[in-house]
Amino acid sequence: MTATLTHAPDRLGPLTERLGAILTARGIDPEAATTQEPPSEPVTALELADARIPARYRRALGDHQQVTAWAQAIAAAGRPGPSGAPGIAEGPSLLIVGPTGTGKTHQAYGAIRTLLTAGVRLRWEAVTAADLYARLRPRSGHDAERDLQTLARCPLLLLDDLGAAKNSEWTEELTYRLINHRYEHMRPTLITTNLPTDALRTALGDRIASRLAEMTERVILNGPDRRRRSQN
């Protein structure tokens, strides 16, 4: 024979009984009211983005004057969606140029965070040039063409450290296809590079350099290497 143990509920205190009576009078089940969890606050787009942004740049601010002006122009050009929030439309791109450690990537991620803070509906991708080539290198079971189209068509792309990876005919053609698609469709693109104009043209070829010259506004960052300075 199996015995079933039961536990009698503790007697409610006077205050709890009174609260229960009030809830019952209002047509509310007291037990449901006490066990129901409070509604959770919605996760913001900025919080979702920060989960994707590298830890070092999760508090990045796009505070350079040209970067701020670009973000404002992109936000203003977006067409309102069903919720009334603007989305990314056609617009100019930024080429952020400067020596190592001058804050190029910081400003680029800051620009993305500025748009999200302004309430812009934003689908974006970010990749370094070196990771781009590794990601799209042909291999069994991987659809590199689909990956390339995803990056080419996304409303906003951050292409970091362009020109830093070793160049070849394959990387040049891949970069050309990506840049040319975004150039033709006027999709906003954030590009960072350590290379000055002449060196960038040599590294990427005339076709790419010509398109970058037309589609981007150049932002020049100067100063010492902040990474070295932070170690002193």
C-alpha positions in Angstrom: 0.0 0.0 0.0 1.4 3.4 -1.0 0.7 6.3 1.4 0.2 9.8 -0.1 1.4 12.5 2.1 -0.5 15.8 2.1 0.4 19.1 3.6 -2.3 21.4 4.8 -1.8 25.0 3.6 -0.7 27.5 6.2 -3.4 29.8 7.5 -3.5 33.1 5.8 -2.7 36.2 7.9 -5.4 38.9 8.3 -3.7 41.2 5.8 -3.4 38.5 3.2 -7.0 37.5 3.8 -8.2 41.1 3.4 -6.2 41.5 0.1 -7.7 38.2 -1.2 -11.2 39.5 -0.4 -10.6 42.7 -2.3 -9.2 40.8 -5.3 -12.2 38.4 -5.3 -14.6 41.3 -5.1 -13.0 42.7 -8.2 -13.3 39.4 -10.0 -9.6 38.6 -9.8 -8.4 35.1 -8.7 -6.2 35.8 -5.6 -4.1 32.7 -6.3 -3.4 33.7 -9.9 -2.6 37.2 -8.9 0.1 36.1 -6.4 1.7 33.5 -8.6 1.7 35.4 -11.9 5.2 36.7 -12.9 5.4 40.4 -13.7 5.7 41.1 -17.5 9.3 41.3 -18.6 10.5 44.5 -20.2 11.1 44.2 -24.0 14.7 43.9 -25.1 15.8 47.0 -27.1 17.4 46.8 -30.5 20.5 48.4 -28.9 20.7 45.6 -26.3 20.4 43.0 -29.1 23.1 44.7 -31.1 25.5 45.0 -28.1 25.2 41.2 -27.8 26.7 40.9 -31.3 29.3 43.7 -31.0 32.7 42.7 -29.7 33.1 43.4 -26.0 35.7 46.1 -26.5 33.2 48.2 -28.6 30.0 47.7 -26.7 30.1 51.2 -25.3 31.5 52.8 -28.4 30.5 56.3 -29.3 30.5 57.7 -32.8 31.5 61.1 -31.6 33.6 62.3 -34.5 31.8 65.2 -36.2 31.7 63.6 -39.6 30.5 60.3 -38.2 27.8 62.0 -36.2 26.6 63.9 -39.2 26.6 60.8 -41.3 24.4 58.9 -38.7 22.0 61.8 -38.6 21.7 61.9 -42.4 21.1 58.2 -42.6 18.5 58.3 -39.9 16.7 61.2 -41.5 16.6 59.5 -44.9 15.0 56.3 -43.7 11.4 55.6 -44.6 9.1 55.1 -41.6 8.0 51.5 -41.1 4.8 50.1 -39.5 5.8 51.2 -36.1 6.7 54.6 -37.3 10.5 54.1 -36.8 12.7 54.9 -39.8 14.5 52.2 -41.6 17.8 52.2 -43.6 17.3 53.5 -47.1 19.8 54.4 -49.8 22.5 56.7 -48.6 26.2 57.6 -48.5 29.0 55.5 -47.1 32.0 56.3 -44.9 35.6 55.5 -45.4 37.4 55.9 -42.0 41.1 56.2 -42.6 44.0 56.4 -40.1 47.0 54.7 -38.6 46.7 51.8 -36.3 45.1 52.6 -32.9 43.5 55.9 -33.8 39.9 54.6 -33.1 38.6 53.7 -36.6 36.7 50.6 -35.5 35.5 52.4 -32.3 33.9 55.1 -34.5 32.4 52.6 -36.9 30.7 50.6 -34.2 29.8 53.9 -32.5 28.0 54.9 -35.7 25.9 51.7 -35.6 25.0 52.3 -31.9 24.1 55.9 -32.7 21.6 54.8 -35.3 20.1 52.2 -32.9 19.9 54.8 -30.1 18.0 57.1 -32.5 15.4 54.3 -33.0 16.4 53.4 -36.5 15.2 49.9 -37.6 18.5 48.4 -38.6 19.7 45.1 -40.0 23.4 45.1 -40.1 26.5 42.9 -40.6 30.1 43.5 -39.5 33.2 41.6 -40.7 36.9 42.3 -41.0 38.4 41.9 -44.5 40.6 38.9 -43.3 37.5 37.2 -41.8 35.5 37.9 -45.0 38.0 36.0 -47.1 38.2 33.2 -44.6 34.4 33.0 -44.4 33.9 32.9 -48.2 36.8 30.6 -49.1 35.3 27.7 -51.0 34.9 24.5 -49.0 32.7 21.4 -49.0 29.2 21.9 -47.6 29.4 25.7 -47.4 27.4 28.0 -49.8 29.9 30.9 -50.1 27.9 32.6 -52.8 24.9 32.8 -50.5 27.1 34.3 -47.7 28.4 36.9 -50.2 24.9 37.9 -51.2 23.9 38.3 -47.6 26.7 40.7 -47.0 26.2 42.5 -50.3 22.4 43.1 -49.7 22.2 43.8 -46.0 21.0 47.4 -45.3 24.2 48.4 -43.4 27.7 46.7 -43.6 30.8 47.4 -41.5 33.8 46.2 -43.5 36.8 46.6 -41.1 40.5 46.7 -41.9 40.1 46.8 -45.7 43.4 46.3 -47.4 45.1 44.6 -44.3 44.8 41.0 -45.6 47.1 39.5 -48.1 45.8 40.3 -51.6 45.4 37.9 -54.6 43.3 37.8 -57.7 40.6 35.9 -55.8 40.4 38.4 -52.9 40.4 41.3 -55.4 37.6 39.8 -57.4 35.6 39.0 -54.2 36.1 42.5 -52.8 35.1 44.0 -56.1 31.9 42.1 -56.3 31.0 43.1 -52.7 31.9 46.8 -53.1 30.4 47.1 -56.6 27.0 45.6 -55.5 26.8 48.1 -52.6 28.0 50.9 -54.9 25.3 50.2 -57.5 22.5 49.9 -55.0 23.8 52.8 -52.9 23.7 50.8 -49.7 25.3 52.6 -46.7 28.7 51.0 -45.9 31.2 51.7 -43.1 34.7 50.9 -44.2 37.9 51.3 -42.1 41.5 51.1 -43.4 45.0 51.8 -42.3 46.0 52.6 -45.9 46.3 56.0 -47.5 44.7 56.6 -50.9 47.7 55.5 -53.1 48.4 52.4 -51.0 44.7 51.5 -51.0 44.5 51.8 -54.8 47.6 49.6 -55.1 46.3 47.0 -52.7 42.7 46.8 -54.1 43.0 47.8 -57.7 41.7 50.7 -59.7 38.1 49.4 -60.1 37.5 49.1 -56.3 39.4 52.3 -55.5 37.4 54.3 -58.0 34.1 53.1 -56.6 35.2 53.8 -53.0 36.1 57.4 -54.0 32.6 58.0 -55.4 30.5 56.2 -52.8 32.2 57.3 -49.6 32.9 60.4 -47.6 36.5 60.1 -46.2 37.0 60.5 -42.5 40.6 61.0 -41.4 41.7 60.1 -37.9 45.1 61.1 -36.6 47.0 60.8 -33.4 49.1 58.3 -31.5 48.3 54.6 -31.1 45.8 54.6 -28.3 46.4 50.9 -27.5 50.1 51.6 -26.8 49.2 54.7 -24.8 46.8 52.8 -22.6 49.6 50.4 -21.6 51.8 53.3 -20.3 
